[in-house]
Every structure is written in structure tokens, then in C-alpha cells.
């Protein structure tokens, strides 16, 4: 299957797709499976993508980025995924953390972090989920209290990707509003070597280069400038990071679905049991066609979300990003399942590289927010129905 292009994209976007697809092809699924099997990280691909300017394509030019936005960054992740070599940390480091710092960070924070995030020499993780809070951000118990000019963070986080390779983690905590006494969300940059900042790897059935961690913040003392942006704009800053997260998760799912579908189509074209290739039979062809349609529709919503975000419409982007993430998650799972079924027993062999995607494809359904919570969002934000929680 050829590199995906749509009429909504500029010539520059199409050129970016082609260039990233060429990079992904040089690595491919064999590279990714070897990295996973040997317990390594995707250092070579990360470094080359950074050198070519792909990792920081969304960040401001004055800080070493490409001056683009989520439209461009989502193309990079989707095409790498379609080649079988997705970089999960792109969702976290340049998308969530990079965009939050670019939009709300102080000048010093921008100078300190953005050039490194853009050229790949620095990586940042993102910690929001907690053991007892789940999808309810109002139950976050990680707190930050003032102690003189410093902040002191205490709490726990779970399912934080890539902490072992990250130079710092952007932590969502809660501070007390001096006027109301209520707790409000704020974001803090916590260096990996900060005293009291501990991590434990979570034993996952998911096979990926990026490991998952539980974090423990035991009175982690941070300087005043660890707080990102304005203390009173914490919620706005948080959602400025969550929208890119959903857009990039959609790109992750679409890329994975495209990879699986391409393997299935290639197999269906050449696998011959009777007179004709199995792809000539509608029982094989139609489900693959349906999977292709679903992936294409998902991309259209992702592109809409990226455009709205890049134009500064956070409200509109929030709705579209949630819908894109939902659609892409569903399309990805269906594409992977149908690809495995198309190959039959071969779909479960290492040779074809599809079996591991059965688990990996579920990530787009579950994280960073479940499909049920997205349906809750759409039902009461878009449709105006009452909440049940």
C-alpha cells in the first residue's frame, strides 16, 4: 500500500509524509522487534528522526524546532507507525511536554528544554494517572505545597512511559488556592535525579521498547521555577497538553492499523490456496476494505483536531481530539484483528510481526483515556446529555 495522502494536506505535508515514510522503511518492523527482544531502546531511529528535524517539527523555530504544529507532528508518528516502527515517546516528549512548555513556560524554561526536545538530546515524560484516581482527575492526590521559595511534591503516579530514559518528568500535582482553599491542578518539571523521586517498573504483558513505571514522590523539593507557567492557569495548561496527547494517540493507532492492513493486503494478493489468490474472495476482501475505510475516516478527524489545535481553538480541538482518538482506537483494533485473521496461523508467527500487535493495538483504546470516558465526554459535552457521575 502506498503512503497515505489526502486532499486536505498541503504539498509540504505530502512531502513530509513521503520523507518520513522513507525513513521508517529503512528501519521497519524487524528493527522494532529486535529492539524489543534485546531489551533496548529505539535510540538509532530516535536520533535519526531528530537529526532530520522530525521530532521537533511542531516546536517554535526560535527554540530549534520546525515551526509547525500538531498537523506536522502527527504525520511523523503516523508514517513511522505505518512502517512498523512507531516512537511512543513522541506522544509524550515533543507533543505533550513540548507544547505545554512552548505555550505556557517561562522564557528560561523554553530556553532550557525546547531546543533539547527538538533535537532529541533531551526527553521528558508525563505523569498524571494515579492508582486511586483513574480517569477522575479531580481525585488526584499528588500535592505541592510551598516551603519558602520552594515547592515540595508528595504523591504517586502510575503508567508513566519512558521514565528510565527521560531527563525529567512533567508531573501534574495540585496546589491550594489561597483565595478559595480548594486544590487546583498545576504542572511541575521534576528532574530524574531529584532526591525523593523514585520509580518502579511495572511488569507489563505489552511488548514495547518504552517501559511503564510507578512513580513515588516523597517530599521532592523543587525550586520555584519548576512550576510551569502561571499557577492560576493550571487547568488550561493541562488541557493544552491533553489535546496533543489524544491527537498523537490517534496517529499512533492509525499508523499501527495501516501497518497491519498492509501486511494483510500483501498476503491476500499472493496467498493462493485454490485457483485465485485469497484476496479475490469477498469474505477476505470486504473486511479489509472496511478496515481501510475506518482508518481513512479516523485520519480525517485527526486532521481536523490538529488543525483546530494549531489555530488556537482549544475547545473545538478538545471535542475533535477525543473523537479522533476514539475512532482511531477502534479502527486500529479492527484492522489488526482482521489482518491476523487474513493470515490465519501465519498471523500468529514472528515472521509476519502481527501477533504482538494484538496486545499493542489495545493501547489506543485504553490510553490515555478509555473509550468509555470519551463517550461520556461526547454525550454530555457535544450532545448536552446529563452526567451520570
TORMAR-944714 format. One line per field, with one value per residue (C-alpha): residue in three letters; x, y, z; residue number from 1. Coordinates in steps of 0.02 Angstrom, whole numbers, plus 32768, in hexadecimal, padded with zeros to 4 digits. Last residue first. Layout:
// residues N
type: c(ALA, ...)
px: c(X, ...)
py: c(Y, ...)
pz: c(Z, ...)
seq: c(NUM, ...)
// end
This chain:
// residues 389
type: c(UNK, UNK, UNK, UNK, UNK, UNK, UNK, UNK, UNK, UNK, UNK, UNK, UNK, UNK, UNK, UNK, UNK, UNK, UNK, UNK, UNK, UNK, UNK, UNK, UNK, UNK, UNK, UNK, UNK, UNK, UNK, UNK, UNK, UNK, UNK, UNK, UNK, UNK, UNK, UNK, UNK, UNK, UNK, UNK, UNK, UNK, UNK, UNK, UNK, UNK, UNK, UNK, UNK, UNK, UNK, UNK, UNK, UNK, UNK, UNK, UNK, UNK, UNK, UNK, UNK, UNK, UNK, UNK, UNK, UNK, UNK, UNK, UNK, UNK, UNK, UNK, UNK, UNK, UNK, UNK, UNK, UNK, UNK, UNK, UNK, UNK, UNK, UNK, UNK, UNK, UNK, UNK, UNK, UNK, UNK, UNK, UNK, UNK, UNK, UNK, UNK, UNK, UNK, UNK, UNK, UNK, UNK, UNK, UNK, UNK, UNK, UNK, UNK, UNK, UNK, UNK, UNK, UNK, UNK, UNK, UNK, UNK, UNK, UNK, UNK, UNK, UNK, UNK, UNK, UNK, UNK, UNK, UNK, UNK, UNK, UNK, UNK, UNK, UNK, UNK, UNK, UNK, UNK, UNK, UNK, UNK, UNK, UNK, UNK, UNK, UNK, UNK, UNK, UNK, UNK, UNK, UNK, UNK, UNK, UNK, UNK, UNK, UNK, UNK, UNK, UNK, UNK, UNK, UNK, UNK, UNK, UNK, UNK, UNK, UNK, UNK, UNK, UNK, UNK, UNK, UNK, UNK, UNK, UNK, UNK, UNK, UNK, UNK, UNK, UNK, UNK, UNK, UNK, UNK, UNK, UNK, UNK, UNK, UNK, UNK, UNK, UNK, UNK, UNK, UNK, UNK, UNK, UNK, UNK, UNK, UNK, UNK, UNK, UNK, UNK, UNK, UNK, UNK, UNK, UNK, UNK, UNK, UNK, UNK, UNK, UNK, UNK, UNK, UNK, UNK, UNK, UNK, UNK, UNK, UNK, UNK, UNK, UNK, UNK, UNK, UNK, UNK, UNK, UNK, UNK, UNK, UNK, UNK, UNK, UNK, UNK, UNK, UNK, UNK, UNK, UNK, UNK, UNK, UNK, UNK, UNK, UNK, UNK, UNK, UNK, UNK, UNK, UNK, UNK, UNK, UNK, UNK, UNK, UNK, UNK, UNK, UNK, UNK, UNK, UNK, UNK, UNK, UNK, UNK, UNK, UNK, UNK, UNK, UNK, UNK, UNK, UNK, UNK, UNK, UNK, UNK, UNK, UNK, UNK, UNK, UNK, UNK, UNK, UNK, UNK, UNK, UNK, UNK, UNK, UNK, UNK, UNK, UNK, UNK, UNK, UNK, UNK, UNK, UNK, UNK, UNK, UNK, UNK, UNK, UNK, UNK, UNK, UNK, UNK, UNK, UNK, UNK, UNK, UNK, UNK, UNK, UNK, UNK, UNK, UNK, UNK, UNK, UNK, UNK, UNK, UNK, UNK, UNK, UNK, UNK, UNK, UNK, UNK, UNK, UNK, UNK, UNK, UNK, UNK, UNK, UNK, UNK, UNK, UNK, UNK, UNK, UNK, UNK, UNK, UNK, UNK, UNK, UNK, UNK, UNK, UNK, UNK, UNK, UNK, UNK, UNK, UNK, UNK, UNK, UNK, UNK, UNK, UNK, UNK)
px: c(7BE2, 7B4C, 7B5B, 7AC8, 7ABD, 7AF5, 7B22, 7BD3, 7C0B, 7B98, 7B97, 7C3F, 7C9C, 7C46, 7C70, 7D24, 7D1D, 7CE0, 7D6D, 7DEA, 7E63, 7F1D, 7F10, 7E91, 7E5A, 7F00, 7F59, 7EEF, 7F55, 7FEF, 7F9D, 7F6C, 8004, 8079, 8028, 8042, 80FD, 80F4, 8187, 8160, 80CC, 8019, 7FD8, 8025, 7F9F, 7F18, 7F63, 7EBD, 7E89, 7F24, 7F03, 7E4D, 7E7E, 7F01, 7E89, 7DFD, 7E6E, 7EB1, 7E06, 7DC3, 7E57, 7E55, 7D9E, 7DB0, 7E4E, 7E01, 7D62, 7DC5, 7E31, 7D99, 7D43, 7DDF, 7E14, 7D72, 7D90, 7E4A, 7E32, 7EE3, 7EF6, 7F72, 7EF1, 7E67, 7EDA, 7F11, 7E5E, 7E27, 7EBB, 7E90, 7DDC, 7E15, 7E90, 7E06, 7DA1, 7E36, 7E50, 7D98, 7D99, 7E34, 7DE7, 7D4A, 7DB3, 7E0A, 7D63, 7D28, 7DBE, 7DC5, 7D0F, 7D08, 7D7F, 7E01, 7E74, 7E89, 7EF1, 7E96, 7E91, 7E93, 7F07, 7F62, 7FB1, 7FF5, 7F76, 7F32, 7FE1, 8006, 7F5B, 7F77, 8023, 7FE0, 7F4F, 7FC1, 802E, 7F98, 7F4D, 7FF0, 7FF9, 7F44, 7F5A, 7FF5, 7FA8, 7F0F, 7F82, 7FD3, 7F2E, 7EFF, 7FA3, 7F9C, 7EF4, 7F35, 7FC2, 7F5B, 7EDF, 7F5E, 7F8F, 7EDA, 7EC6, 7F66, 7F42, 7F46, 7FF7, 8033, 80B7, 810A, 813B, 81F0, 8222, 81FE, 8282, 8250, 8251, 820D, 81B7, 81A8, 816E, 8154, 8144, 80FE, 814A, 8126, 81AF, 81C6, 8216, 816F, 8127, 8087, 8075, 80AF, 8116, 8114, 81C0, 81D9, 820A, 8246, 8250, 8283, 8321, 8310, 8379, 82F4, 82D0, 821C, 81C9, 8127, 8076, 7FE5, 7F37, 7ECA, 7EA3, 7E21, 7E4C, 7DE5, 7E5A, 7F03, 7EDF, 7F35, 7FA5, 7F86, 8002, 801A, 80CF, 8138, 81C3, 827B, 8313, 82AB, 82F8, 82BF, 821F, 81E9, 812E, 80D2, 8052, 8042, 8059, 8071, 8071, 80D5, 811F, 8179, 8185, 820D, 8210, 81E4, 8193, 80FE, 8095, 807F, 8003, 7FF1, 7F41, 7EEB, 7E33, 7DF6, 7E54, 7DD6, 7E15, 7E6F, 7E7A, 7EAF, 7F4F, 7F79, 7F82, 7FD5, 808F, 80E1, 8190, 8213, 82A1, 833B, 83BA, 832D, 834D, 82A3, 8299, 8348, 831F, 827C, 82BF, 832F, 8305, 824A, 825A, 82BD, 823C, 81B4, 8147, 8094, 8087, 8131, 8139, 808E, 80B4, 815A, 8116, 8080, 80BD, 817C, 8195, 80F5, 80A9, 8155, 8182, 811B, 8190, 813A, 81A5, 8133, 813C, 808A, 80C2, 814E, 80D0, 8052, 80D5, 8118, 806C, 8034, 80C8, 8098, 7FE1, 8011, 8072, 80F7, 8188, 820B, 8258, 82FD, 82BA, 829C, 824C, 81BD, 8194, 8128, 81B3, 8217, 8224, 822C, 82C3, 832C, 83A6, 8315, 82D2, 8384, 839C, 82F4, 8311, 83BA, 8384, 82EB, 8308, 8350, 830A, 8354, 82A9, 825F, 82EC, 82E4, 8227, 823B, 82C3, 8262, 81C8, 8219, 82BE, 82E5, 822A, 820D, 8287, 8233, 8188, 81CD, 8200, 815D, 80F2, 8158, 8145, 8089, 8085, 80E9, 8075, 7FE6, 7F72, 7EB5, 7EB4, 7EF6, 7F92, 7FBC, 8062, 8042, 8000)
py: c(8215, 81F4, 829A, 82E8, 82EB, 8386, 832B, 836C, 8383, 8304, 8273, 829C, 829D, 81FE, 81AA, 81E0, 8195, 80F2, 80F2, 80F3, 8182, 818B, 80FC, 8070, 8067, 809E, 8025, 7F96, 7F92, 7F5C, 7EBB, 7E78, 7ED3, 7E4E, 7DCF, 7E37, 7E2C, 7DBE, 7D4D, 7D49, 7CD7, 7CF5, 7D3A, 7CA6, 7C39, 7C98, 7D25, 7D7A, 7D5E, 7DB8, 7E49, 7E51, 7E5F, 7EE3, 7F4B, 7F3B, 7F71, 8005, 8040, 8041, 80A1, 8118, 8142, 8161, 81CA, 822F, 824D, 8288, 82F8, 8340, 8372, 83BA, 8410, 8472, 84AD, 84CE, 8536, 8579, 8561, 84D2, 847C, 848F, 844B, 83B8, 838A, 8393, 832A, 82A8, 82A7, 8288, 8204, 81A2, 81A0, 8158, 80D2, 80A1, 8096, 8027, 7FB2, 7FA5, 7F78, 7EF2, 7EAD, 7EAD, 7E54, 7DB6, 7D7F, 7DD1, 7D52, 7D96, 7DB8, 7CFC, 7CF7, 7C96, 7BDF, 7B8F, 7BB5, 7C4E, 7CCF, 7D5C, 7DE9, 7DB7, 7DBB, 7E69, 7EA5, 7E5A, 7EA8, 7F51, 7F44, 7F25, 7FBB, 802A, 7FFB, 8024, 80CD, 80F5, 80C5, 812F, 81C1, 81B5, 81B1, 824D, 82AB, 8270, 82A8, 834C, 836E, 833A, 83B9, 8456, 8402, 840C, 84BF, 84F9, 849D, 84E8, 859C, 85E0, 85A2, 85F8, 85A5, 8501, 84F3, 84B8, 8570, 8576, 84F4, 8440, 83D3, 8324, 82F8, 8241, 823C, 8187, 8159, 80B9, 8092, 8053, 8022, 8064, 7FE4, 7F8A, 7EE0, 7EF7, 7E6C, 7EEE, 7EE1, 7F93, 7FE1, 8039, 80EF, 8164, 8221, 8244, 82A2, 82E6, 827D, 826F, 832A, 8358, 83DD, 8410, 8425, 846B, 842D, 8489, 845D, 84C6, 8543, 85C7, 865C, 860A, 8581, 84E6, 848A, 83EB, 8383, 8353, 831F, 8346, 82C7, 82EA, 82A9, 8219, 816F, 810E, 8174, 8131, 8124, 814D, 80C8, 80FB, 8199, 81B0, 8243, 82CC, 8368, 83F3, 849D, 8519, 85D5, 85B9, 8510, 8510, 8475, 8403, 8375, 82CE, 829B, 829B, 827C, 830A, 82B8, 822A, 81B7, 8147, 81A1, 8118, 80DD, 8187, 81C1, 826A, 8250, 8288, 8258, 82CE, 82AA, 8313, 82FB, 82DE, 837C, 83C9, 8391, 83D5, 847E, 8486, 8463, 84EA, 8579, 855A, 8549, 85EC, 8648, 8608, 8579, 858C, 856B, 8521, 84C7, 8477, 844D, 83FA, 8397, 834F, 8341, 8348, 82D1, 826E, 823B, 8233, 81B9, 8133, 812E, 80C1, 804A, 7FDA, 8045, 8082, 80B2, 8120, 816E, 8191, 81D9, 8254, 8287, 82AA, 8321, 8384, 83A2, 83BA, 8456, 84A0, 8513, 848E, 8496, 84DF, 8558, 85EA, 8571, 854A, 8491, 8422, 83DD, 83B4, 82F8, 8302, 8372, 82F7, 82E7, 82C1, 8236, 81F1, 81F6, 81A6, 811F, 80F3, 80FE, 808F, 8044, 7F9C, 7F00, 7E8C, 7E4B, 7EF9, 7F42, 7EAD, 7EBF, 7F77, 7F5D, 7ED1, 7F40, 7FC0, 801E, 805D, 805F, 80D8, 8155, 8148, 815E, 81FA, 8245, 8219, 825D, 82FE, 8316, 8300, 837F, 83FB, 83E1, 8410, 8391, 8390, 8333, 829B, 8232, 8187, 813B, 80AD, 8000)
pz: c(8755, 86E5, 868D, 8634, 8576, 8519, 8479, 8463, 8517, 856D, 84F3, 84A5, 854B, 8589, 84E4, 8500, 85AE, 8563, 84E2, 8571, 858B, 856A, 8546, 8539, 8484, 8438, 84AC, 846C, 83CC, 842F, 846A, 83BF, 8379, 83BC, 8348, 82AC, 828C, 81F1, 821B, 82D3, 82B1, 82EB, 8247, 81EE, 8240, 81E3, 817B, 815E, 8212, 8250, 81D9, 820F, 82C6, 82A1, 8239, 82BA, 8348, 82E6, 82AC, 835D, 83A1, 830D, 8325, 83E0, 83CE, 8342, 83A6, 843D, 83D0, 8378, 841B, 8468, 83C8, 83C5, 8476, 845D, 83C0, 83B0, 82F3, 8311, 837F, 82FD, 8274, 82DD, 830A, 8254, 821E, 82A1, 8265, 81B2, 81ED, 8242, 81A2, 8144, 81C8, 81C4, 8106, 8106, 8187, 811C, 8084, 80E8, 8122, 806C, 8020, 8089, 8084, 7FD9, 7F8E, 7F15, 7FA8, 7FBE, 7F1E, 7E94, 7E5F, 7F0B, 7F9E, 7F5C, 7FD0, 7F63, 7F6A, 8014, 805F, 801D, 8059, 8107, 811D, 80E1, 815B, 81EF, 81C2, 81A3, 824B, 82A4, 824F, 8275, 832B, 8347, 82E9, 835A, 83F1, 83A9, 83A1, 8450, 849C, 843C, 8491, 853C, 853E, 8525, 859A, 8626, 85FE, 8608, 86AD, 86F4, 86C5, 8778, 8799, 86FC, 8691, 86BE, 8775, 8782, 878B, 8846, 886A, 888A, 8926, 8911, 89B3, 8984, 88CF, 889F, 87E8, 879E, 86F7, 8648, 85CD, 851D, 84AA, 849D, 84C8, 852C, 85AD, 862B, 86CB, 870D, 8726, 87CC, 87D9, 8863, 8872, 8927, 88F3, 8840, 87C7, 873E, 8742, 8771, 8705, 875A, 8719, 877D, 87A5, 8825, 88D9, 8931, 89BA, 895F, 895C, 897C, 88FE, 893F, 88C6, 8865, 8805, 874F, 8734, 869B, 86AA, 8690, 8632, 85F0, 85C5, 865F, 866A, 85C1, 85DA, 867C, 86A2, 8759, 87C2, 887D, 88F5, 894A, 88FC, 895C, 8906, 8931, 8957, 8A0D, 8A16, 89A1, 8991, 88FC, 8902, 88AD, 88E0, 8837, 8859, 87E8, 8758, 8759, 86CE, 874B, 87F2, 886A, 8816, 87C9, 8714, 86F0, 86D0, 862E, 85F3, 85AB, 8534, 8510, 8483, 8407, 83A2, 83C8, 847E, 8498, 844A, 84AD, 855B, 85A3, 852E, 8544, 8600, 8609, 85A1, 8616, 85DE, 85A3, 84E9, 84C1, 8569, 854F, 8499, 84C1, 8553, 84FA, 8446, 8449, 84DD, 84F8, 8453, 8403, 848E, 8435, 839F, 831D, 82B6, 824D, 81AF, 81CD, 827B, 8237, 81C1, 824B, 82C0, 8240, 81FF, 82B1, 82C7, 822C, 8256, 830D, 82E3, 8274, 829F, 8280, 832D, 836A, 83EC, 8376, 82FC, 8372, 838E, 8320, 82B1, 834C, 8335, 8277, 8263, 81FE, 828F, 8305, 8297, 828D, 8349, 8370, 82EE, 8337, 83ED, 83DC, 8488, 84BA, 850A, 8487, 8450, 844C, 83E3, 836D, 835B, 832F, 82AF, 825C, 8254, 81E3, 81F0, 8140, 811C, 81AA, 815E, 80B4, 8105, 815C, 80B5, 805D, 80E9, 80F2, 8036, 8048, 80D4, 806E, 7FD9, 804B, 8098, 8092, 7FEC, 8045, 803A, 807E, 804B, 7FD4, 8000)
seq: c(389, 388, 387, 386, 385, 384, 383, 382, 381, 380, 379, 378, 377, 376, 375, 374, 373, 372, 371, 370, 369, 368, 367, 366, 365, 364, 363, 362, 361, 360, 359, 358, 357, 356, 355, 354, 353, 352, 351, 350, 349, 348, 347, 346, 345, 344, 343, 342, 341, 340, 339, 338, 337, 336, 335, 334, 333, 332, 331, 330, 329, 328, 327, 326, 325, 324, 323, 322, 321, 320, 319, 318, 317, 316, 315, 314, 313, 312, 311, 310, 309, 308, 307, 306, 305, 304, 303, 302, 301, 300, 299, 298, 297, 296, 295, 294, 293, 292, 291, 290, 289, 288, 287, 286, 285, 284, 283, 282, 281, 280, 279, 278, 277, 276, 275, 274, 273, 272, 271, 270, 269, 268, 267, 266, 265, 264, 263, 262, 261, 260, 259, 258, 257, 256, 255, 254, 253, 252, 251, 250, 249, 248, 247, 246, 245, 244, 243, 242, 241, 240, 239, 238, 237, 236, 235, 234, 233, 232, 231, 230, 229, 228, 227, 226, 225, 224, 223, 222, 221, 220, 219, 218, 217, 216, 215, 214, 213, 212, 211, 210, 209, 208, 207, 206, 205, 204, 203, 202, 201, 200, 199, 198, 197, 196, 195, 194, 193, 192, 191, 190, 189, 188, 187, 186, 185, 184, 183, 182, 181, 180, 179, 178, 177, 176, 175, 174, 173, 172, 171, 170, 169, 168, 167, 166, 165, 164, 163, 162, 161, 160, 159, 158, 157, 156, 155, 154, 153, 152, 151, 150, 149, 148, 147, 146, 145, 144, 143, 142, 141, 140, 139, 138, 137, 136, 135, 134, 133, 132, 131, 130, 129, 128, 127, 126, 125, 124, 123, 122, 121, 120, 119, 118, 117, 116, 115, 114, 113, 112, 111, 110, 109, 108, 107, 106, 105, 104, 103, 102, 101, 100, 99, 98, 97, 96, 95, 94, 93, 92, 91, 90, 89, 88, 87, 86, 85, 84, 83, 82, 81, 80, 79, 78, 77, 76, 75, 74, 73, 72, 71, 70, 69, 68, 67, 66, 65, 64, 63, 62, 61, 60, 59, 58, 57, 56, 55, 54, 53, 52, 51, 50, 49, 48, 47, 46, 45, 44, 43, 42, 41, 40, 39, 38, 37, 36, 35, 34, 33, 32, 31, 30, 29, 28, 27, 26, 25, 24, 23, 22, 21, 20, 19, 18, 17, 16, 15, 14, 13, 12, 11, 10, 9, 8, 7, 6, 5, 4, 3, 2, 1)
// end
